[in-house]
Structure formats: C-alpha cells, structure tokens
Amino acid sequence: MTISARTRQVNPRLGTYFGIFTSSLAALVVLAIIFENLGMSDATLRWTMLLGPIALYSTIAVLASTSHSLDYFAAGRRVPSVYTGLILAVSALGASGLAALTGVLFVAGFDGLAFMIGGLAGFVVMAVLLAPFLRKFGAYTLPTYLGRRFESRALRLLAAGVIAVPMLLIISAELLIGARFASWLSGAPVPPMLALLSVCVLLATVPGGLRSLSWSSAAQAIAVLITIIVAVAIVALLMTKIPIPQLSYGPIVRSLIREEAALAMPDALASPFAMVLPGDGYVTMMKRFVSPFATVGPGAFVVTVLTVMAGFASAPWLLPRVSATPGVYDARKSLGWATLFFGLLFLTMTSVAAFLRAPLMDLALQENLTALPDWLVRLKSAGLVQTSDTMDPAGILGTAYSRDFVLLALPVSQSLPHTLIYLVAAAVVAASLTGAGAAANGLANLIAEDVVGGLTWEPPSDTLRLLLARVLLAVVIAGGAGVSLLAPTDPLKLLHWALVITAATSFPVLVLSIWWKRSNGYGAAAGMAVGFAVAVGSIVGGEVGLLPIAGPLAAAAGIPLGTIVAMVVSALTPAPSRHALELVRDIRVPGGEILYDREMQRLRLKQRRSAA
C-alpha cells in the first residue's frame, strides 16, 4: 500500500498517546475517590485534583518541545482536524464562556443564548468565508497575512497594534477566572493562583510554541469535555433516570414553565435595545427560564448574535490554529468538528441551568417550609450561594448564586463525591489554560513577527526568531496577569469586549481581502482604524454612561462603518498591483503549495546565496 506525503504528515500514534493521557487522568480520579473514602484530608484531595492534571498537561507540553520554526509557529502543519476542532471549541469558550455563560443561562434563561448562537454561527462563517483561504496562504499571524496581501508594512504594524488589544483582554479574562476557581479549589488566595496559572501557560507554550500548545491544549480540551459531560450525565441520571442531559432536560423545562407561572416570576418584554445581563458576583434569577427578551431586547439580541459571530469568525487567537492543519480540506473539517464540540458543550451548559433551577422552584412552591434543605445548606457552606433565613417563596427566590460558579453548584447540590466536584473545578481551570494559552501564544507571535520584525519582509534566523518569540511569551503572560491583578474586571465583560473589538476591526478587512480584489492597503488601514476607534470609543462611552445603550451594542456600528470606509477609500485610491491580484487568485485555489512557506523558502535560499 502506497502512503502519500499527506498521510505521513499526521502522527499515527496520536490516538495511542491521548488514550494514555485519558487513562492516566481516569486513574488519578479513581485513586482520589479511593483515598477519599479511606479518609484522605480534604485539603490534600483538593490540591491533588488541582496539581495532578496540571502535571499531565505540562509533561505533554515539554515532551513536544521543538527548535524548528515551522513546528514552533504552525505545529509542523500536521494537527489532525478532529484535534484542531476540539481545541478551537474549548479555546473559543474558555473558562469565561464555560463558567460565566452557564451562570447567565441560569439567571437570564433564553436571553443568554445570544452568545451561544453567535459562537456556533461564527464557526460556520469562519469555515465558509475565511479559514480555508487563510490556511492556503499559511501565515503565522493575521497581521503578517494582511501586510503581504496588501503589500504594506505600515498596515502590518497598524494591524498588529489594534489586534493586540482584544488578545490581551482574553488573556486577562482567562487567567482571572481560572485563578478564582483554582483559589476555591485549593483554598489559597487569588494572586498566588494567578502566578501558578501564568507559569502553567508558560510551560505549555515556551518549549514548542504552537506545537507544544496544540498537544497540551488537546489534552486539556479532552479533560474539559469528558469531565463536564460525565458530571452532568450523573446528575441527569439522578434527576431524570436518563444519563443524556442534552436530551433529557426537556421535561425539566416543561415543569419550570408551570412552576414559574405559578410563582408569578417576571415575564415583561424589555425595550428593543435593552441589555441587562447578570454581572460578576452573586446574582438572583432575573426572569422566567424560557421567556425571551426580558433582559436582552429583541434588537440587542440580534446585534449580540451578529457581533459575537463576527468576533469568533475573525478571532486572531483562533484563526492561526487553522494553519496547523495538514491541508485546506482538513481546515474545513476542523471547523465542522469545532461546531459539533461547541454545540455539545452549549447543550450541556443549558441543561446545567435547567437542572439547577428545578429544585429551587420546587422549594419555593412548598408550604410550611421551616428550614433550608440539605442541598441549599451545602451550597451555602461552600460559598456558592447567599440566602436569607426567610422561608416564604419570595425569600427562596431571592437566593443569590455566584454567577461564575453555577457550573460547580450543580454537582455540589446533588452530593456527588468530592473528587468529582473538585474535578469539575479543575476542568474549568483547564479551560482557562486553553483559552489563555491560545491568546498568549498568538499575541507573542504577533509582537515578535509583526512589531519587532515588521519593518522588513525578511525574517531573522530561526535561532533569533524563536528566542524572540519565547521571551515575548513571558512578557505577554506577565502583562495579562498584571492586568488581572491590578484591574480585575468581570471576565465575561472582557470576553464580550474582545469579541466586539475583533468584529469591528478584523472581520470587514479579512472578508474584503479575500472576496473583493479591488480592496487595497489604504482601504484596509482606514477600515481597521475606523472600526477600532468606533468599537473602543463606544465601549468606553457605555462604561462611563455617555451612551443611551450598552457600549458593546453601540460598538457593533464599527462593523458596517469599517466596511464602508474600507470600500470607499479603496475605490478612491490606486488599484492593487498585478502581484496582489495574482495572490488573491492563488489564495482562492484550495490546492497547491502553501504560499507563505514557498515565500519563506525563497527568502532562505536568497540569504544562503548572499552569504556564500
């Protein structure tokens, strides 16, 4: 049997390696459950569930170290589509999405679906409009692609400057929420946990760049997916007798509809562009679970879906992953897998919100209630809820849940073994490492390739190139941790800001660069500058109360404005060169040689001839 070059690119032992990892993680959990029943102290159990998985992730990253630039910046272009899709799904959600959005679904019900629908649509748009063509070009960063596509070093520097902002917000959000879960799990303060997670991200990225990050992130994503699904499946089995939560929470929702109507919970329709989502900290249920547009108006819902969609589709911390796949066909497949895994996690998070609402509704409908039930006492002692001693329905419905810890409150309320509860917390920490690692690696590569080396088309030697990228990784992670520590902000708000800024800044220019040949560097620069200014100005104006609507909603105006400005300026300035038009034509052809790799080979050959 003849094996093609494309087949040889993928390591055939990957399934074995990750099978060993999954078995090791399962063995750790089984041993922890055994020692828990034998009387292991709670503190030791907590630290074991925090540090044990981290040790496995770090070992994988160190074993994947490399000294080759293609491996460091593009994982050798041999990450299979299924692993790429899994990493993309978990990196897109991160801990900010996984934990905070579960709390939003619990508190605001239907209105929280705007983020999830936008995320699913974003992967579809990425697969259709952007990913295959960026994979054909093969650049390591988006500013590198834009600079070469429009033949402009100034545009490359401008793109690097504006794209760096949302990536820094993502790093800060992921490290902060991950440190909070690590703090709850270990009992240590948040600042030391921030330092611990920063070191973990360094260990996952410095040895091998995208190569070590890909394999450690794949392990983290597997741990997140299995842990969350298994834990919620156990709860579904206890509550519905069917261990498939994504399908079995329908009867729970029907019960909630009747009970919430009996309790006369709020059901009013909000104004078209109202947006009142639960903030950071303890929050009470704001509305009925399935009633639409009570906290997010219809107009705001549509705008949020569109901005989140555009933000995910053009995210500079996600798109470079596509360049690591073996080919354009695999890039398309990876987005299909990403949509599947993202949707699976989305349905699981929705079921968590429904399963946790149900017992609270049952409790509020009980008569002659004299004391809090055991499950609510457990949540209160764990610091996950705040409730009054009033036993009437109003007092019960006034129970405030920690928004970001709703995912953890469900297994605690069902008295699952402590090991499984701590494993869920460790899974959120793993999701934060995946999200922070993706953004940190992308930002460090951006600074190294497009800021420090952005004034020339010829990259330095591989040794200097990798040294610079590794040093900047440490700087970037330290900067993200510093922002989290000195200016802690709601992680969900940071995620939303990052997506809105990305949508207004990157999405119009990326789409036009592929689908409109007449676009040029002047138009791209003007479009990015206008989109960025509108988005950032709107967010700041919304935060200080200068705008009548929420800042992220007003920032959505940056998408059409950036598009119009880019097209008008391009039409009024000189047409692109023949080389740029030929480049667009080559990008649109799915097969053939990777354009960036071909250019790098020619530059290296030129350098060798000059040296000789």
N, C-alpha and C positions, 0 to 999 in steps of 0.2 A: 504493500500500500504506500503510495506516494504522499508525503506530508508537505503541504505548502508552506511557504515562508510565513504566511499569515497565521497558520496553525501553530508554528513554532514560537510565535511571539508570546503566547499565553502559557504560563507555567501549569503543566497538567497536574501538579501535586497540590494546587491551591485548596481543593476540596478536602484533601487529607489534612493539610495544615490547620484549616479553620475547624475541621472536625476535632482535631486535638485540642484546639483552644476551647471549643464549646464543651468538650468532655472535661477539661480542666476546670472550667467555670462551674459546671454541674457538680463536679467532685467537691469543689470548695463549698458550695451551698449545702450539699448533703452532709459533709463533715461538720459544718457550722450548726446544722439542725441537730445532729447527734450530740455535739458538745453542749448545745443549748439545753437539751433535755438532761444532760449529765451534770448541769449546774454551772456552766461557764458564766463568768460575770458578764453583766450587760455591757459594761464599758469595753471589755475585751472583744465581745461579739461585734459591737459597733465598729471598732477600729479594724477588725478583720474584714468586715464587709466593705469598708471603705478602701483599705490599702491593698487587699488581695486582688481585686480586679485591676486596680491601677498598676500593680506589679506585672500582671499579664500583658496589659496594653504596652507598657514601657519596654518589656522584653521583646515584644514583636517589633517595635519601632527601632530598637538598637540593632536587632538582627537584620533589619532591612536597610542598614546604612550604605552609603554609596559615595564614590568620588567622581562620578561621571555626570556631566551637566544635563544630558538628556534624561537620565534617571532622576536627577535631583529636581528638575523643573517640570518634567512631564511623566514621571514614573515609568520611563522607558517606553511609553505608549503601548503598554500591554496589560492594562487593568480590564478584566472582562466586564461586559455590560451589566451583568447582574450585580456585581460588587459595586460598580460605579453608581448604578441606580439606588442601591441601598444606602450608600454614603451620601448621595445627593439628597435623598428623602430626609435622613436624620440631620444632616448639616443644615438643610433649609429650616426645619423645625427648631433644632437646637433645644436647649433646656428652656429658653424663653418661650418658645411655642408650645413645647410639650407640657410644661407645668403651668405657665400663666394662662394659656388659651384654654386648658382644661378648666381652670377656675372661672374664666369668662363664660364658658359654656354652662357651667353650674349656676352661676349667678344671673346671667343675662339670657340663657337659653338660645333660642333661634338666632338672635342678633349676633352672637359670636361666630356664626357660620360664615360671615363675610371674609374673615381671614382664611378659613379653610378652603372655601370655594375659590378664592383668589389664588391660593397656593396651588391647587390642582390645575386651574386654568393656566397658571404660569408655566408649569412643566409642559403642558400641551403647546403653548405658544413658543416656548424655548425649542421644542423638538421640531416645530414646523418652520419657524422663521429664522432661527439663529444658530442653534447648536451644530447642525451638520456642516454648515458653511465655515463657522469658526474652527471646527475640527479640521476641515480641509486646509485652511490656512495654517493652523498649528502653532500660533504664537503662544508664548507662556503667560502673557498678561493682556488685558484689554487695551491699555494704552499703547503697547507695542503694536498690536493689530491696527489700531486707528492711525498711529503715526505712519506706518508703512502703507496702509491702504490709501491714505490721503497725501502721502509723501511730504509730511510736515513734522519736523522735530518740535516746533512750538506747540502744535496740537498734542503731541505726545506728552509734553510736560504739563500742559493745561489739563489733559485728561487724567494724568496721574494725581494732580493736586485735588481735583474735585471728587474723583472716585475714592481717594483715601479716606474721606470723611465718613461715609457710611460703613466702611470696613472697620474703622476704629470704634464706631458705635456698637457694632456687632461684637467685637472682642470684649468691650466693657460690659455689655449686657450679659454675655455668656459667662464670663468669669464671675460676675457679681451673683447671679442666680445659682451658679454651681457652688460658689463658696457658701451661700446660705444653706443649701442642702447638706454640704459637707460639714458645716458647723452644727446643724441639727443632728446629723448622724454621729459625729464624734464628740460633741459637747464642747469643742474648742471655739474660741471667738472667730469672727469672720475674717479679720486681717491675716492671721496665720494660714487660714484655709485658702485665701486668695493667693498667698505666696506658694502654697503647696500646689494648687492647680496651675499656676504660672510655670512652675518647674515641670509639671507633667506635660504641659503643652510644648515646652522646650524639648523635653526628651522625645516627644512624638514627632518633632519636625526637624530639629537640628541634624540628627545623624544622616538622614537621607532625603530631606525635603519632601516633595510630593510623594516619593516612593515610600518612605517610612510612614508618612502621614496616611497614605492610602490604606496600607495594610493594618495599621493600628486603628484607624477610623472604621475600617470594615469590622474589626473585632468589637469595637465599641458599639457600632450600629447593630451587630448581631445580638450583643448583650441587651441593648435597649429593646429591640423588637421582641426577643424571647421573654425577657423579664416582664414587660408591661402586659403582653398578651396573656402569658401564663397566669400572672397575678389576677388580672381582671377576669379571666376564664374561671378561676376558682371561685371568685365572688359570684359570677353568673351562675355557676353550678349550685351554689348555696341558696341563691335567691330565686332562680327560675328552673332549676333542675336540668338546664341545658348549658353545656360549657362552651357556648359560642356567643360571646357577648355582643358581637357586631350584628347578630341576627335575633338574639333572644330578648333584647331590651324593649321591643315593641309593646308587649303587654304592660310593662312598667310605665311606659309613656302614656298609654291609654288610661291607666289608673291615675297618673299625675294630672291629666286633663280634668277628670272628675273631681279629684280632691282639691285642686287649686281653685276650681269654680266654687266648691262648697266653702272654701276659706276666703273667698272674695279677694284673691290676690290682684294686684294692679294689672290692668289689661288695656290701658289707654294707648292710642296711636300717637307717636311722637311727631313733631314737626318734620317736614321733609329732610332738612339737613341738620337735625339734632344728632349729637353723638356723645352719649354719656356712658362710657364703659367703666367697669369696676376698676378702681385704682389699686395701687400697691398696698398691701397690708390686709387687715381684717375687713370683710365686707359682708353684707346681708343680701339675701336674694332680692333682686330688683323687680322681677316680673314673673309672669307665668312662663313655663318652660317652652311651650311651642307657639306662643303668641308672637307674631312677627312685628318688628318695627316699633317696639315700645321704648327702647333705649337708643336705638340707632334708626333714624328715619329712613324712608324708602330711598330718597336721593342719596343720603350718606352711605347707605348700604351698597348701592350700585357703584358709587365713586370709590369706596373702600375696596370692593372686589376688583375693580379695574386697576387701581394703583398697586395693590398687592400683586396682582397678576403681572403687571409690567415690571415691578420690582424684582420678583423672583425670576422672571424670564431673562432679565439682563443683569442679574446679581454678579458682581465681579469676584465674589468669594465662591460662587458655584460654577460659573461657566468654564474656568480653567480646568475643572475636573474632566470636562468632556474631551480635552486634548490628550488625556491619558488613555483613552480607549484605543484599541488596535486599528480602527478604521471608521469611516463615516457611517457605515451600516451599524456598527456597534454603538456609535454615538446615539443614533436614533433609538436603538433597542434600550440603551441605558435610560433614556427619558421615559420609555414605556414602563420599565421596572420602577423608576422613581415615582411615577404616578401611582402605580399599584401599591408600593410600600407606604407612600404618603397617605393614600386613601385608607389603607388598613389601619394606620395609626390614628387617623382622623375619626373613623368609626369607633375605634376603641376608646378614644377620649370622650366622644359623645356618650357612649354607654356608661363611662365612669360618672359623668354628670348626672345621668338619669338614675343610676343605682344609688348614688349618694342622696339625691333629693327624696327618693321614695320613703325611707324610714323617717325623715323629718316631717313629711306630710302626714304619715300615719300617726306620728306622735302628736302633732298639732290637732288632730281630729279626735284624740282620745278624751274621754270625760273622766273627771275625778282623778286627774293626774297629781300625785303628791310629791314625786321625786324624779330626778333625772334618770333616764335609763342607763344601763351599764355602758352601752356603746358611746353615748354622749359624754359620760364621765371619762372614759378612756381618751376621747379626743381632747377633752379639756385638760387632762393631766399631761398630755403630750404637747400642749401648746398650740394645737391646730385650730381650736375654736375658742370663742369668748361668748358666754351665755349668762343670762341673768337667772335668778332663782325663781322668777315668775313662771308658774306652770300653766297659765292660760294660753290660748293659741297665739295671741299677739306676742307674748314673751318667747314662745318657742320659735316663731317665725323671725324673731329678732336675733336669733343666734347668728353670730358673725364668724364666718370661716376665713382662714388665711387663704387668700386667693391663689397664691403660688403653691400651696401645699394641699390643695384639694385632691390631687392625684395620690398623695400619701394618706389622706384621711380615709379613703375608701377601705384599704386593707386593714387599717387600724380599727375602724368601726366594726369590721367583721371578725375581729380576733384571730387574724391569720398569725402563724408563727412569727416571732420577732425577726428571725432570719429573713423571711420573705419580705417583711416590711422594710427592713434595712436594705435588702437587695433592690427594692423599688427606688429608694433614695439614692443608692449607688448608681442605678440606671440613669437617673436624672443628671447626676454628676458626669456620667459617661457622655450623655448627650451634650452637656455643656463643653466638654473637652473636644468633641467632634466639631461643634459649631465654632468655638474659639480657635481651634487649630486650623480650620479652613480659612477663616478670615485673617489670622495672623500670618499664615504661610503666603496667602495672596498679597497681603499688604507689604510684607518684607520683600517679596519678589518684585513687586511694583516699584518700591523705592530703589532697590538695587539696580533693576533693569532700566527703568524709565525716568528716574530722577537723577541718580548718580551717573548712570551711563546714558542718559537721554540726549546728550548733545552730540553724539556720534552714532552712526549706524553700525559700526563695527564693535562687537562686544570685546571685553578684555579676555585674557587667557582663562581657561577653565578653572585653574587654581585660584586666581584672584576673584573670579566671578562667584565661585562657591563660598569663598571666605567672606566676601562682602555680604552675600545673602544670609549666611549663618549669623554674622554679627548683627545685622539688622533685624533678624528674628528676635534676638534677645532684647533689642531696643524697643521693637514694636510691642512685644508681650509686656515688657515693663511699663510702657506707656499706657496700654489698655488697663493693666492692673492699677496703675496710679489714678486713672480717671475713675475707675470703680471705687477706689478707696476714698479719694478726696471729694468726689462729686457723685455720690450714689444716687441714681435715678431709677425710676420704675423700668425694669428690664423690658417689659412688653412695649412701653412707650419708646424706648431706644430702638427696638426691633422695627416698630412701625415707622419711626423717623427714617431709619436706614433704608427701608423699602421705598418710601415715598421719594427720598432724595435720589436714590438709584433710578427709579422710574422716570423722574423728570430730567435727569442728567444723561443717563446712558441709553435708555431704551430708544428714543427717537433717532439718535445718531447711529446706533448699531443697525437698526432696521433699514434706515436710508442708505447706509454704506453698502448693504448687500442688494437691496431691491430698487435703488434709483441710481443709475450710473452717472447722472448729471451732478450729483452731490459732490462737493469739493471740500478742501480743508478749511476755507474761510467759513462756509456754511456750518460745518461740523463744530468749529470752535465757537461760533456765535450761538448755535443751538445749545451746546453744553453750558456755556456761560449763562445764558438766559434761564434755562431750566434749573440750574443750580441756584441762581440768585432768587428766583421765584420760590423754589421749594424751601430754602433755608430762611428766607425772609418771612414766608408765611408761617413756618413753624415757630420762629421767634415771636412773631406778632401774635400768634394764637396763645403762646405761653404767657405773654405779658398782658393779654386781654385787649389788644388793639383791633382784633377782628371779630365780627359777629358770629362766625362759625369756627369749628375746631381747626387748628393750624394744619394738620395733615390733610384735611379736606380741601382747604384753600390751596395747599401746595400742589394738589392734583392739576391745577391750571398750568403748572410748569410743563406738563407733557404736551398738550396741544400748542402752547406758546413756543416751546423749544422746537417742535416740529415745523411750525410755520416759519419761524425765524431762520432755521437751517435751510429750508427750501427757498425762501426769498433771497437770502444772501447768496446761496449757491447759484441761483438763476441770474443774479446781478453781477457776478464776478466771473473771471475767466473759467472756461470749461476745463475739466480734468485732462491730464496728459494722456497720450495714447497708452503709455505703460500702465497708468491707473485703470484705464478701461479694460485692458487685457487682463489685469489682475482680477478685476471683478468677474470677468468671463471665466477665468480659471477657478475662482472660488465657487462658482455656481456648478461646476462639473464635479460630481461626487467622487469619482475615482481618480486614480493617478497619484503622482508624487505629492508629498506634503510640502507646501510652498515655503514655509519658514525653514524647515530642515534643509531644503535644497539651497536656500539663500545662505544659510549658515555654513554649509559645506563649501560653497563657492568662496565665501569670505575667508574660511580657514585655509583653503588652497591658495588664495591670493596672499595671505600672510606668510605661508611657508615659502612661496616663491620669492617674496620680498626679503625674507630672512636669508634665503640662500644666495 
